[in-house]
Structures are given as structure tokens and as C-alpha cells.
Amino acid sequence: MAHAQSQSSFVTYADYQTWPDFPRYELFEGKVYAMAPAPSINHQRLTGDIYRQISNGLKNKPCQVLIAPVDVLFPQANETNEQITTILQPDVFIVCDPHKIEQQAVRGAPDWVVEVLSPGTAARDHIAKRRIYEMTGVREYWLVDPESRMLMVYQLQQGVYGKPEVQELIGTTPIGILPEIVIEWDGMLPEDVVVPS
């Protein structure tokens, strides 16, 4: 299970950049958390299919969709990249401001994020990441649970996430901030049976 490493001081992006690519880590306000080992096949199916559907829907549009591993830096005030102490790697996310996309990372909150839950990191996605995404202005946050086949959708209103909207992974779900982009759930997971029309 992923856990925080013991640290005598806060770790910054400058430190983080000196580490090898594997294993992968995230920084939460200067504390280091190892990411889960290789995710399940269902996790990867969902992540890849969500990314594909959004990528197809965003053709010739200004917003861009990205898929992990990509470092997303969450600066406080006027911190330089090297001083930043919160770096996350969302599973799939949308950025509508091209100025946030740098050569090696994204600097600033994405507009939309989805995390596909894994047993070892689900609590972090539900609590710590949700708090950071809310605090930094991620307009919409989805949590997809392959095990229970449920989706939780948080929308930022007046700076806070209210009670999430919950639905099964069936049918379709439009992205609230980009309602023309619709995620089709049927057939994503191997147990799903798609009846030919």
C-alpha cells in the first residue's frame, strides 16, 4: 500500500526532479507518497477509454486532455517551479488554458480531473486529492470506482465542492464544464455485455 515516506523536511519539485522515473511519487504539501504499483487491467481500460473519448471530442477545440504520468504542479502565490511542494499525477485531466502547459509539466490547476480508484490509493483520492483540487480551483472532479462500478462527480461552486452526484457506470455522462463531451460507459469493462443494434 502506498504510504508517506518519513521526511525530516519538506520536499520540493527541485528535489523531485532529481529522482528516477520509477517508482513514481506524488508530493502533498511537501510530503512524499509512493504511487500504487502497476494498476489493474480494469483501471487501465477505464483510464484509456476515458482519455480516448475525450481526445476524440476535443479535436479542433482549445482545451487539451492529458493522461498520466504527467506532473501537475500546484503553486502557492508566486512560487517558482523549483519551490512547489504539491505535485500530483491525475489519471486523466483537461486543461483549457494553454499557458499552463509547459515542456515538462502542467503548472496550475486543470479544469477537469478524473481519478480511477485503486485499492491502495482510494482514500487519498477521496480525501487528500479532493481537498487539493477543491482548494486550487479544479472546476470538476470525477472519481471512478471499477470495483463498485460507480461514479462520483464533484462540481466547484463558489469555491467549494458540495455533495457529489453519484451514478452507476452505465449509459452516458456529459462532462459538466464541457457538456458537448459525453463519456459512454457501456462496454468499457469486460463483464459488460453490449447488445448489437
C-alpha positions as CSV (number, residue, x, y, z in Angstrom):
1,M,0.0,0.0,0.0
2,A,1.3,3.5,-0.8
3,H,2.3,5.5,2.2
4,A,4.1,8.7,3.1
5,Q,7.9,8.3,3.4
6,S,9.4,9.7,6.6
7,Q,10.8,13.2,5.8
8,S,12.8,15.5,8.0
9,S,11.9,18.5,5.9
10,F,9.6,19.5,3.1
11,V,10.4,18.1,-0.3
12,T,10.1,20.5,-3.3
13,Y,9.9,20.0,-7.1
14,A,13.6,20.7,-7.3
15,D,14.2,17.6,-5.1
16,Y,11.6,15.6,-7.0
17,Q,13.2,16.3,-10.4
18,T,16.4,14.5,-9.2
19,W,14.7,11.2,-8.6
20,P,14.5,8.3,-11.1
21,D,11.3,7.9,-13.1
22,F,10.4,4.7,-11.3
23,P,9.0,4.1,-8.8
24,R,6.6,7.1,-9.2
25,Y,5.7,9.5,-6.4
26,E,3.4,12.4,-5.7
27,L,4.0,15.3,-3.3
28,F,1.3,16.5,-1.0
29,E,2.4,19.8,0.6
30,G,6.0,18.7,0.8
31,K,5.3,15.1,1.9
32,V,6.2,12.2,-0.4
33,Y,3.7,9.5,-1.2
34,A,4.6,6.5,-3.3
35,M,2.1,5.8,-6.1
36,A,0.4,2.3,-6.2
37,P,2.2,-0.5,-8.1
38,A,1.1,-1.2,-11.6
39,P,-2.7,-0.6,-11.7
40,S,-5.3,-3.3,-12.5
41,I,-6.3,-4.1,-16.1
42,N,-9.8,-2.6,-15.4
43,H,-8.1,0.6,-14.1
44,Q,-6.1,0.9,-17.3
45,R,-9.1,0.0,-19.5
46,L,-11.2,2.8,-17.9
47,T,-8.4,5.3,-17.9
48,G,-7.5,4.7,-21.6
49,D,-11.1,4.7,-22.8
50,I,-12.0,7.9,-21.0
51,Y,-8.9,9.6,-22.4
52,R,-9.8,8.3,-26.0
53,Q,-13.3,9.5,-25.8
54,I,-12.3,13.0,-24.6
55,S,-9.5,13.3,-27.1
56,N,-11.9,12.5,-29.9
57,G,-14.4,15.0,-28.6
58,L,-11.8,17.8,-28.2
59,K,-10.5,17.7,-31.8
60,N,-10.2,21.3,-33.1
61,K,-11.1,22.7,-29.7
62,P,-8.8,24.8,-27.5
63,C,-8.9,22.5,-24.4
64,Q,-6.4,19.6,-24.2
65,V,-6.7,16.3,-22.5
66,L,-3.7,14.6,-20.9
67,I,-3.2,11.2,-19.3
68,A,-0.8,10.0,-16.5
69,P,2.1,10.1,-16.0
70,V,2.2,13.9,-16.3
71,D,3.3,16.1,-13.4
72,V,0.8,18.7,-12.4
73,L,2.3,21.5,-10.2
74,F,0.1,23.4,-7.8
75,P,2.0,26.6,-6.9
76,Q,1.2,28.8,-3.9
77,A,1.3,32.5,-4.7
78,N,4.4,33.3,-6.8
79,E,6.4,30.1,-6.1
80,T,8.9,29.1,-8.8
81,N,8.5,25.6,-10.1
82,E,11.5,24.5,-8.0
83,Q,9.8,25.7,-4.8
84,I,6.5,24.0,-5.3
85,T,5.7,21.3,-2.7
86,T,2.5,19.8,-4.2
87,I,2.9,17.7,-7.4
88,L,0.2,15.3,-8.5
89,Q,-0.3,12.9,-11.4
90,P,-4.1,12.7,-12.1
91,D,-5.2,9.7,-14.2
92,V,-6.8,11.9,-16.9
93,F,-7.3,15.6,-16.9
94,I,-8.3,18.6,-19.1
95,V,-6.5,21.9,-19.4
96,C,-8.2,24.8,-21.2
97,D,-5.5,27.4,-20.6
98,P,-2.6,26.7,-22.9
99,H,-0.3,28.9,-20.8
100,K,-0.4,26.3,-18.1
101,I,1.2,23.6,-20.2
102,E,5.0,23.7,-20.0
103,Q,7.6,21.5,-21.6
104,Q,8.0,19.1,-18.6
105,A,4.8,19.7,-16.6
106,V,1.5,21.5,-16.2
107,R,1.6,24.4,-13.8
108,G,-1.7,25.2,-12.2
109,A,-5.0,23.5,-11.6
110,P,-6.6,21.6,-14.5
111,D,-10.2,22.4,-15.3
112,W,-11.4,18.8,-15.0
113,V,-9.8,15.7,-13.4
114,V,-10.8,12.1,-13.2
115,E,-9.1,9.6,-10.8
116,V,-9.8,5.9,-11.4
117,L,-9.7,4.4,-7.9
118,S,-7.2,1.7,-6.9
119,P,-7.5,-0.1,-3.5
120,G,-4.1,1.2,-2.3
121,T,-4.8,4.9,-3.1
122,A,-8.6,5.3,-3.0
123,A,-8.6,7.0,0.4
124,R,-6.0,9.5,-0.8
125,D,-8.1,10.2,-3.9
126,H,-11.3,10.7,-1.8
127,I,-9.7,12.9,0.8
128,A,-6.3,14.5,0.2
129,K,-6.6,14.9,-3.5
130,R,-10.2,16.2,-3.3
131,R,-9.1,18.8,-0.8
132,I,-6.2,20.0,-3.1
133,Y,-8.3,20.0,-6.2
134,E,-11.0,22.0,-4.4
135,M,-8.6,24.4,-2.8
136,T,-6.8,25.1,-6.1
137,G,-9.9,25.6,-8.3
138,V,-10.3,22.3,-10.3
139,R,-13.8,23.0,-11.6
140,E,-14.9,19.4,-11.8
141,Y,-13.6,16.2,-10.2
142,W,-14.7,12.7,-11.0
143,L,-13.9,9.6,-9.0
144,V,-14.5,6.3,-10.9
145,D,-14.6,3.1,-8.9
146,P,-14.1,0.0,-11.2
147,E,-15.0,-2.4,-8.3
148,S,-18.4,-0.9,-7.4
149,R,-18.9,0.4,-10.9
150,M,-19.8,3.8,-9.5
151,L,-19.0,7.4,-10.5
152,M,-18.9,10.4,-8.1
153,V,-18.9,13.8,-9.6
154,Y,-17.9,16.9,-7.7
155,Q,-18.5,20.4,-9.2
156,L,-16.9,23.5,-7.8
157,Q,-19.5,26.1,-6.8
158,Q,-18.5,29.3,-5.0
159,G,-15.0,27.8,-4.3
160,V,-16.2,24.5,-2.7
161,Y,-17.3,21.0,-3.7
162,G,-20.8,20.3,-2.5
163,K,-22.3,16.8,-2.1
164,P,-21.2,14.7,-5.1
165,E,-23.6,13.4,-7.7
166,V,-23.4,9.6,-7.8
167,Q,-24.3,7.3,-10.6
168,E,-23.6,3.8,-12.0
169,L,-21.2,3.3,-14.8
170,I,-23.9,2.7,-17.3
171,G,-25.2,4.8,-20.2
172,T,-23.6,8.2,-20.7
173,T,-22.3,11.1,-18.6
174,P,-21.6,14.5,-20.0
175,I,-18.7,16.5,-18.6
176,G,-20.3,19.4,-16.8
177,I,-17.8,22.0,-17.8
178,L,-17.8,20.8,-21.5
179,P,-21.3,19.3,-21.9
180,E,-20.6,18.5,-25.6
181,I,-18.1,15.8,-24.4
182,V,-20.0,12.7,-23.3
183,I,-18.5,9.6,-21.7
184,E,-20.1,6.4,-22.9
185,W,-19.7,3.7,-20.1
186,D,-21.3,0.7,-21.7
187,G,-18.7,-1.9,-22.9
188,M,-15.8,-0.3,-21.0
189,L,-15.4,-3.2,-18.6
190,P,-15.1,-6.8,-19.7
191,E,-18.3,-8.0,-17.8
192,D,-20.4,-5.5,-19.8
193,V,-22.5,-7.0,-22.5
194,V,-23.2,-4.8,-25.4
195,V,-26.2,-5.9,-27.5
196,P,-25.7,-5.2,-31.2
197,S,-28.3,-2.9,-32.6
